[in-house]
């Protein structure tokens, strides 16, 4: 049985933890380890750039699978190789998180802020705070791979129109339409 690979967030946290632990024990070794991490990043970045270059010229959409995958998309963003603009990457993140009921309301790349609004499709919950909090967590996790430059995510609450008042015939009351005949 193959172990589930760590998420990009878990891997980054683990690298930071190891470097901090090493720095506490031996600052010179920590500096060497940081240099090693940078060299490996450059190596993997060059490999990713080559893969993107090789796949980009092909017919169809051979890059699509890489760009839709959280791990490879995260690596491409980390190395500034992702070919999609920020709004397209946000859309990919929303699809990957299963947040099909959300769309971009406002995107401020400079401030790192994204505001989403619920699309009223009737299939994605009541819009109550607990549902929105869980949905926001899913979206934030996905955005950390596809668009890590976004630091604030808000889900705008939908403006609800007035409730429809349904008027029916009271049980046992004669129907006005029947009496008029």
C-alpha positions in Angstrom: 0.0 0.0 0.0 1.4 3.4 -1.0 1.4 6.2 1.5 -0.6 9.3 0.6 1.9 12.1 -0.3 2.0 15.1 1.9 0.3 18.2 0.7 2.4 21.2 -0.5 1.5 23.0 2.7 2.5 20.1 4.9 5.8 19.7 3.0 6.6 23.5 3.3 5.8 23.4 7.1 8.0 20.3 7.5 11.0 21.9 5.7 10.6 25.1 7.8 10.5 22.9 11.0 13.6 21.0 10.0 15.5 24.1 9.1 14.5 25.8 12.4 15.6 22.8 14.4 18.9 22.6 12.6 19.5 26.4 13.1 18.9 25.9 16.9 21.6 23.2 17.0 24.1 24.4 14.5 23.8 27.7 12.6 26.5 26.9 10.1 24.9 23.6 9.2 21.5 25.4 8.9 23.0 27.9 6.4 24.4 25.0 4.4 21.0 23.2 4.5 19.2 26.4 3.4 21.6 26.7 0.5 21.0 23.0 -0.4 17.2 23.6 -0.4 17.7 26.6 -2.7 19.8 24.6 -5.1 17.2 21.8 -5.2 14.5 24.4 -5.8 16.4 25.7 -8.8 16.9 22.2 -10.1 13.3 21.2 -9.8 12.2 24.6 -11.1 14.3 24.1 -14.2 12.8 20.7 -14.7 9.3 22.0 -14.4 10.1 24.8 -16.8 11.3 22.3 -19.3 8.2 20.1 -18.8 5.9 23.1 -19.3 7.8 24.1 -22.4 7.7 20.7 -23.9 3.9 20.3 -23.3 2.9 23.8 -24.3 3.6 23.3 -28.0 1.5 20.2 -28.3 -2.0 20.1 -29.9 -5.0 19.7 -27.6 -4.6 20.6 -23.9 -1.7 18.4 -22.6 -0.9 20.9 -19.8 -4.5 20.8 -18.5 -3.9 17.8 -16.2 -0.8 19.4 -14.7 -2.6 22.8 -14.3 -5.6 21.2 -12.6 -3.6 19.2 -10.1 -3.0 21.0 -6.8 0.5 19.6 -6.3 1.9 20.4 -9.8 0.0 23.7 -9.9 1.5 24.6 -6.6 5.0 23.8 -7.8 4.4 25.8 -11.0 3.2 28.8 -9.0 6.1 28.5 -6.6 8.6 28.6 -9.5 6.6 31.4 -11.2 6.0 29.0 -14.2 2.2 28.7 -14.1 0.9 30.0 -17.4 -2.5 31.0 -16.2 -3.3 34.4 -14.8 -4.6 34.9 -11.3 -8.4 34.8 -12.1 -8.0 31.6 -14.1 -6.0 30.0 -11.2 -8.7 31.0 -8.8 -11.3 29.4 -11.0 -9.2 26.2 -11.0 -9.0 26.3 -7.2 -12.7 26.7 -6.9 -13.3 23.7 -9.2 -10.6 21.6 -7.3 -12.2 22.5 -3.9 -15.7 21.4 -5.1 -16.9 25.0 -4.6 -19.0 25.0 -7.7 -21.5 27.2 -6.1 -19.1 30.1 -5.7 -17.9 32.7 -8.2 -15.5 35.6 -8.1 -17.2 38.8 -6.9 -14.0 40.8 -6.4 -10.3 40.0 -6.8 -7.7 42.5 -5.5 -4.3 41.0 -6.4 -2.4 43.9 -4.9 -4.1 43.5 -1.5 -4.2 39.7 -1.8 -7.9 39.7 -1.2 -10.6 37.6 -2.8 -14.3 38.0 -2.3 -16.6 35.2 -3.6 -20.3 35.2 -3.9 -22.7 32.2 -3.8 -24.3 31.3 -7.1 -28.0 30.5 -6.4 -28.2 27.1 -7.9 -30.2 25.6 -5.1 -27.7 22.7 -4.7 -25.1 24.0 -2.3 -26.5 24.5 1.2 -28.4 27.2 3.0 -25.8 29.9 3.1 -25.7 29.7 6.9 -22.5 30.7 8.7 -21.4 27.1 9.5 -21.7 26.0 5.9 -19.8 29.1 4.7 -17.0 28.5 7.2 -16.5 24.9 6.0 -16.7 26.0 2.4 -14.2 28.8 3.1 -11.8 26.3 4.6 -12.0 24.1 1.5 -11.5 27.0 -0.8 -8.5 28.4 1.3 -6.8 25.1 1.2 -7.1 24.8 -2.6 -6.1 28.5 -3.1 -2.9 27.9 -1.1 -1.8 25.7 -4.0 -3.3 27.5 -7.0 -3.0 31.1 -5.8 -0.9 31.4 -2.7 -0.6 35.2 -3.2 -4.2 35.5 -1.9 -4.2 35.9 1.8 -7.8 36.9 2.5 -10.9 35.1 1.4 -14.4 36.2 2.1 -17.7 34.7 1.0 -20.3 37.4 0.6 -23.6 36.5 2.0 -26.3 36.4 -0.6 -29.0 39.0 -0.5 -32.2 37.2 -0.1 -35.3 38.7 -1.6 -38.6 38.8 0.2 -40.1 35.4 1.0 -42.9 34.3 -1.2 -46.2 34.4 0.5 -48.4 31.5 -0.7 -52.1 32.0 -0.3 -54.2 29.0 -0.5 -57.7 27.9 0.3 -58.4 27.4 4.0 -59.5 23.8 4.6 -63.3 23.7 4.7 -63.8 27.1 3.2 -65.7 27.4 -0.1 -63.6 28.3 -3.1 -64.4 31.8 -4.4 -64.0 30.7 -7.9 -66.4 27.8 -7.6 -69.0 30.0 -5.9 -68.8 32.6 -8.7 -69.9 30.1 -11.3 
